[in-house]
């Protein structure tokens, strides 16, 4: 439980302007955001820019984190996923020079629909209940308790390879249950 309480305090400390919390937030969630950004970005440079945008949005919206709706990791994942899918859609539209003039009149910052994020978190939790118990248990420990595969294997007294298999199958099944298209998650065909 100590991990959960520590996690819950990072975004509230970010919201209060604590510079050490910002560093902790980057240290704790940088890998998660980078992994999502790399999957949803066509180039490394675009992924780097996207990670910066995600953390700026997290810092701006940290005060809106509600632990009753989900863990910090879930909140970070939802913010990152939404921001990166928006970026991917913009890249796929490939604006023409004439469209730049029209888009210049539009506001650059988009407001976040927190009710929709809350609904998505609830939907993700609901879909997790449909997973096999071993898959659900492994994903819960990884996402909510922020445990590594090795820590999960030790805690569940399960071989590391089995934990990794449950995590992978659980994530694939969860993605399928949530109705996400593979092409949207990897940013198109032919990328490594």
Helices and strands as residue ranges (DSSP letters): H 2-15, H 19-39, H 44-61, G 62-64, H 72-93, H 97-104, H 114-128, H 133-143, H 149-156, H 160-177, H 182-186
